[in-house]
Amino acid sequence: MKFTCLSKGGGFHFPPCHMLNVCGFRILLECPLDLSSLAIFSPVPVGLEVHEPLDSESVARKKQKIEKTLDANDLVRAEPWYKTVKNLHLWDPSFIDVVLISSPMGMLGLPFLTLSKDFSAKIYVTEATARIGQLMMEDLVSMHMELKQFYGPGDASFPRWMKWEDLEILPSELKKIALGKYCEELGAWMPLYSAVDVKDCMKKVQTLKYAEEACYNGTLIIRPFSSGLEIGTCNWTISGPKRNVAYISSSIFVSTHAMDFDFLGLRGNDLMIYSDFSSLDTTENMENDDTCFDPVTYTSSNVSDDVNNLEEIAASLLKDDESREEMEKLAFLCTCAFDSVKAGGSVLVPIDRLGIVLCLLEEISLLLESSSLKVPIYIISSVAEELLAFTNIIPEWLCKHRQEKLFSGEPLFAHVKLIKEGKIHLFPAVHSIELLTNWQEPCIVFCPHWSLRLGPVVHLLRYWCLDPNSLLILESGVDANLALLPFKPMEMKVLQCSFLSGMSLQKVQPLLKTLQPKLLLFPKELRCKIQISEANTIFRYSENETLRIPTSKESTEIDIATDLASKLRWKPLKKETITRLDGELVMDQGKHRLLSGFRPADSKQQRLLLHWGSPDLKGLLTELSKMGITGTVKKVSDEAEPENAAGIIDIVGPEKALIDVRETGTVIIAANDNLASHIFKAIDIVLDGI
Amino acid sequence: MAIDCLVLGAGQEVGKSCVVVSINGKRIMFDCGMHMGYTDSRRYPDFSLISKTGDFDNALTCVIVTHFHLDHIGALPYFTEVCGYKGPIYMTYPTKALAPLMLEDYRKNMDRRGEGEQFTAEHIAECMKKGTWVSFSFAHFIQMLQCLEKDGLGVSLSFRYVFKIVISYERNHLHNPSIFGVWTGERYIIMKDQLPGFNYFLEVYCLKLSFYSDLTPSVIPVDLKQTVQVDKDLQIRAYYAGHVIGAAMFYAKVGDAAMVYTGDYNMTPDRHLGAAQIDRLQLDLLITESTYATTIRDSRYGREREFLKAVHNCVAAGGKVLIPTFALGRAQELCILLEDYWERMNLKVPIYFSAVRNFDRSLINAPGPCVLFATPGMIVGGFSLEVFMQWAPSENNLVTLPGYCVAGTIGHKLMSGKPTKIDLDKDTQIDVRCQIHQLSFSPHTDAKGIMDLVKFLSPKHAILVHGEKPKMATLKERIQSELGIQCYCPANNETVTIPSTHYVKADASDTFIRSCLNPNFKFSTCSSVDKSYLDSNGSKAVSRLSVSDDRVSEGILVVGKGKKAKVIHQDELLNTFGEKRHEIQFAYCFPMHMTRTENIPSASDLLCGLDKCTLISRLSTILSNELSEGNILDLGEQLQVESFRVSVCLSDNCPHRLSGSFQSNLESVFFCCCWAVADEKLAWKIISIMKGSTLQTT
């Protein structure tokens, strides 16, 4: 088995991406887009300050101010391109057999892959992720349209900003995003796919239900289990005949909205790929730099923990302290928003995390309801309506208390009711007529895109950026300085909030204790000490480095059907009993099975093909005489050792024949087929064979 | 290993579906239904057959409910509350969400039938000062009675309601138990010796309340196709069944043994549901419903048209149409259909739907035509019975019965023949003058669908349940004769035992697996057996190419004492034993007759150099004419057919020559042959051909 980490990603919106070789199949794990790199582009410019031609003068001017602080004019004014995983294009897409996508974010780059002509891999995505991912891609395409219309049809094959001269004059900060640390990432930029490409891509996707088993090529059994990060996000188990792999993407044990982390399904795998880099983004990692976890060694004596104990560990992981913290965060955000609208300012929430948005909607409207304040909530997105409708029909991906709502006949999320009551308004775009007629300030607006370069947020931010009463709520993963650059000077309040987007490092050790993998693949970057039992091995992986993982099982298990096994003819030997196999070997559900197969009648002949040992001449003569064949030992080649097998037997009756016995073989010379086969039988009895 | 299948309900009948399957040490109960045609103990499956001691938690691994119809779930509250089963119960999300509504609807309807009218849900809610219903187990009840005896009426308030029943029972209706024939309830028969202080045979009805609060914790919802690991060995999976919303077929697998229980299913898509879908699985057992074991239904459109015509005719004549249905499923289907038709025909006649919500009773006797969907179906009681009693005497009215009616219900009586009077009980008789229209709108598969499914899944054994005995017997015969699958249709409380698949586990070496990955085809031609064809044509034998693949038979299974069985490749075998191979070959050197057209002195002169090749190629021609099988390879000085090799032999002392048997002859030439045992027959055939023919040389 081989494992290559293609990218460690960056934050919630850019999950890591890996390539895995298992059982001879190449599996791509995730196919995301780095949307944070959109920051180098300018949002749709306003009014007349557009397009100053890049004449030599301005180039010179720009060159001079390279070391100056960034300003809005430094941003690239062109139709944005999108940055894919930098190392993915080094791999031939036609050699990929399977693609596994665990979150909607991990799906955004998929159309680039399916566009390539020779791509033929099977893509497995959970039903919920596929739907949400598709909506996200469609939204991206429609938001991009605005910029496309603005810049007009350009030279799509090679935009001007990608020319070396132009890249040279980019401020270092932007250049780093565009080219990467070692100027190797320019090849990762791609022009955005079209709506048709998204549709084609979705046609190639194989959607899976919650914990549905998919069998690839009869060999690999692939199953998704909830990871708790978002609605529909999952971890995977890949089981083949020689290996069981658990792939753990960014996971949250207890979520405020999505189905909890599923332990049960992930248990009993020999190899675990830990791919939750979320703690890299949080400051927590630095504090814990050298924290060693519970030094109690997790040795084999402890492995025999009884099941109850394991259940306890699992239960302790599932304690909802994290989710409570999240709810507190949300409550805080709500009060901030509430204060802001009370002061007459509006609130802009460009957060694209579905679960967070849904929870915020509920919380804020609760808060507004309790006060007498009548503030409308607007959701502006081309896919909002569909997205919100979809979230109410997937109880299997929601947490327990949401499911309870289904069973008591309530909607899963309160937004259904709120929309009906006219407390939440949905609009497909900023310029829709309904919005213009309904618009009322102060208000609370949820709209994409978190990069602040695309979508309705650009217009609203321009509109409110000078209002000191208004509030902008950003996710903490965003580089606020760069993101807000085109909107400066800002009078608006900005609140940056970090949300839980993976498991904390403290939980890794108990997780390992519950899952008990024999081998662990763990990122080098995550500086935490992990102890697993001595017999087990940890491989530390880093970006763009291929790890070879030795096989853990020496032999493959094979199932032999009982009806077939009962038909086998056994031959006892000194120590063992052996038999030649028969039937048909099939690969079914990742298992080798030997079933009684159809055999043509003529091949039913005895097929004793392999003999060993050396025949005892005297014994042979006795066997022959039993059959009525008489003969004498004519000559023994070595007189000194008469016991030696070599010699020639002269058969005299019933017909003449010769048996030439040597150390490594015997030749039967006879003129009669009947006699020959009798002699053969006699030798067969004397020799060991199968 | 065997699978034991105990049929507790729906064996050779329709109603109270319940099958308990023991499979490799796991015991699963599929469905837990009640029989709508009975009111006594026959209403529920005989759970005592599962466990004598009543310890159902240990006797069963889990309960699986396929859908929310009462004949599949109706006994579940009884089983959990009265019998005390606390183990896991699996059902799909929609079933879990809708089942309480169905049960509640049924309970409400049943309330009205008996004289327990005063015990309405509101009444109790008020009495208990609690939002939800509360249920009492048998043990609780005994406790309460004991408390009552001790403390008189001054017991805790929360028990007030139940005491009301008991007290009134005791005081007023001592010898008239029917007065409290509360239909909603679970009936407890308490022997007097079990109940100190009550010195008479006491029959008590206690309201069985919402299943909601009690049922939900142990019910685990599953998604379709979700593979659920119930415990280490048992795996279950739901497949779409298309019968009603949320209906599923369930697949269960323990070790190597696997089975499917279909529940009710539908193989043809209709207006609001699709056809059943299932993967091709390797099954030991399939338990399928067989409601329509012999019926082949005509097209849906025909049935729909017939239904609409009947309804339209009735309302056009000013009649009222009663459609008794259960709250969910068919009702939606027919509603969609009717509304569609109403819009198309611009009809203004009102369509009412009385289900869970209360229906304004004054509308029943309001003048003018109307269409009313009333629950429950099959006219087992409740509102549909109430309306039926009022409407049946008028010949203007129409009763349409969609789908199947269980024996014992009024629906069944109406469907079988045309009764003019129906006895409801010994005091009540209903005159039936209205029109009866029977619809086959049942969401059950027909005979073709059942056969298709059985054929598709090709299980090793099949069991038929949920059908009528004679029809099931016919279907059973068809399955056995047409599909060659062993089929059973056990009666209630019978057990069927079938063998289950079991695999012998062995470790296979990498060499073996690798050699199995590569095709190892052997092509051989063998002569056709069709002799008549040969004769008539008089040409050479028609040869047939046969392909054999010996990959597997190169494997050898080694079983040692105390060691796990191991499969190795034959090449590895000798290595493991430390032995050397001993090859057995056959050889024979013999003269072949030869004629010459030209006079050339001696054979030894002739047989040198190129001439050898000439001879061999001649031989090759002869063999290819005579021999129908084998692949003849001319290798210059040697000829090879499979492992048989022949070459011209010039040595007089050839060790493969049997001395004295041949005389050197100018007219013959010696050929030395050798072959392996695998081609024994072929070799002798070639030799006999060679001996029988003459080699022509120029």
Contacts between the chains, C-beta under 8 A, distances in Angstrom:
chain1	res1	chain2	res2	distance
A	208	B	225	7.8
A	209	B	223	5.0
A	209	B	224	5.8
A	209	B	225	4.3
A	209	B	226	5.6
A	210	B	223	4.5
A	210	B	226	4.9
A	211	B	223	7.5
A	211	B	226	4.5
A	211	B	227	5.4
A	211	B	228	7.0
A	212	B	223	7.8
A	212	B	225	4.2
A	212	B	226	6.0
A	212	B	227	6.5
A	213	B	225	7.9
A	213	B	227	4.8
A	213	B	237	7.7
A	223	B	227	6.7
A	264	B	229	6.2
A	265	B	229	7.2
A	395	B	93	5.3
A	395	B	221	7.5
A	396	B	93	6.2
A	396	B	221	7.4
A	396	B	223	4.2
A	396	B	226	7.2
A	403	B	93	7.9
A	403	B	221	6.9
A	404	B	216	7.7
A	406	B	93	6.8
A	406	B	96	8.0
A	406	B	97	5.2
A	407	B	96	5.8
A	407	B	97	5.2
A	407	B	100	7.5
A	407	B	216	6.1
A	408	B	212	7.8
A	409	B	97	7.2
A	409	B	101	7.7
A	554	B	507	7.9
A	555	B	507	4.0
A	555	B	508	5.9
A	555	B	509	5.8
A	555	B	510	7.0
A	555	B	566	7.3
A	556	B	507	7.1
A	556	B	508	4.9
A	556	B	510	7.3
A	556	B	513	5.3
A	557	B	505	6.1
A	557	B	506	7.5
A	557	B	507	6.2
A	557	B	508	7.3
A	558	B	505	7.5
A	558	B	506	5.1
A	558	B	507	7.1
A	558	B	508	4.2
A	558	B	567	5.7
A	559	B	256	7.2
A	559	B	503	3.5
A	559	B	504	7.2
A	559	B	505	6.2
A	559	B	506	7.9
A	560	B	503	6.1
A	560	B	504	4.4
A	560	B	505	7.7
A	560	B	506	5.9
A	560	B	557	7.6
A	561	B	501	7.4
A	561	B	503	6.1
A	561	B	504	7.8
A	562	B	501	7.5
A	562	B	502	5.0
A	562	B	503	6.8
A	562	B	504	6.2
A	565	B	504	4.7
A	568	B	557	6.9
A	570	B	559	8.0
A	573	B	577	7.6
A	575	B	560	5.9
A	575	B	561	7.2
A	576	B	558	5.1
A	576	B	559	6.1
A	576	B	560	4.3
A	576	B	561	7.8
A	577	B	558	7.7
A	577	B	559	5.0
A	577	B	560	8.0
A	578	B	556	5.6
A	578	B	557	6.6
A	578	B	558	5.0
A	578	B	559	7.4
A	578	B	573	7.6
A	579	B	556	7.0
A	579	B	557	5.0
A	580	B	553	5.8
A	580	B	555	7.5
A	580	B	556	5.7
A	580	B	557	7.7
A	580	B	570	7.9
A	581	B	552	5.3
A	581	B	553	6.0
A	581	B	555	4.1
A	581	B	556	6.7
A	581	B	557	5.7
A	581	B	567	6.7
A	582	B	552	6.6
A	582	B	553	6.0
A	583	B	552	5.9
A	584	B	552	6.5
A	585	B	516	5.1
A	585	B	551	6.8
A	585	B	552	5.2
A	588	B	282	7.5
A	592	B	508	6.5
A	592	B	513	7.0
A	593	B	503	7.0
A	594	B	552	6.8
A	597	B	552	7.9
A	600	B	546	6.1
A	600	B	548	6.9
A	602	B	526	6.1
A	602	B	546	7.4
A	603	B	548	5.5
A	605	B	678	7.9
A	607	B	553	6.6
A	607	B	678	6.8
A	608	B	677	7.1
A	609	B	570	7.4
A	609	B	677	7.7
A	609	B	678	6.6
A	610	B	570	5.5
A	610	B	573	6.8
A	610	B	574	7.7
A	610	B	581	6.9
A	611	B	581	7.0
A	611	B	582	4.5
A	611	B	583	7.0
A	611	B	584	6.0
A	612	B	574	5.6
A	612	B	577	7.2
A	612	B	579	4.0
A	612	B	580	6.1
A	612	B	581	5.5
A	612	B	582	5.4
A	613	B	579	6.1
A	613	B	580	7.9
A	613	B	582	6.1
A	614	B	582	6.2
A	615	B	582	7.5
A	656	B	658	5.1
A	656	B	660	7.4
A	656	B	661	6.3
A	657	B	658	6.8
A	658	B	655	7.7
A	658	B	658	6.6
A	660	B	655	6.6
A	664	B	580	6.7
A	664	B	581	7.1
A	664	B	582	6.4
A	664	B	583	6.6
A	665	B	582	6.1
A	665	B	583	3.8
A	665	B	584	6.8
A	665	B	585	6.4
A	666	B	582	6.9
A	666	B	583	7.4
A	666	B	584	4.9
A	666	B	585	7.2
A	667	B	584	7.9
A	667	B	585	5.0
A	667	B	586	7.2
A	667	B	587	4.9
A	667	B	655	7.9
A	667	B	656	7.2
A	667	B	674	7.3
A	668	B	584	7.0
A	668	B	585	7.1
A	668	B	586	4.9
A	668	B	587	7.1
A	669	B	586	7.6
A	669	B	587	5.1
A	669	B	588	6.1
A	669	B	589	7.7
A	669	B	655	7.5
A	669	B	656	5.1
A	669	B	657	7.9
A	669	B	658	6.4
A	670	B	586	7.5
A	670	B	588	6.8
A	670	B	658	7.7
A	671	B	588	6.4
A	671	B	590	7.0
A	671	B	658	5.9
A	671	B	661	6.6
A	673	B	680	7.3
A	673	B	684	3.9
A	676	B	586	5.7
A	676	B	680	7.5
A	676	B	684	7.9
A	677	B	680	6.3
A	680	B	584	6.5
A	680	B	586	7.5
A	680	B	677	6.0
A	680	B	680	7.7
A	683	B	584	5.8
A	684	B	584	7.7
A	687	B	582	5.9
A	687	B	584	7.7
A	688	B	579	7.2
A	689	B	582	7.8
A	690	B	556	6.2
A	690	B	570	7.5
A	690	B	573	7.3
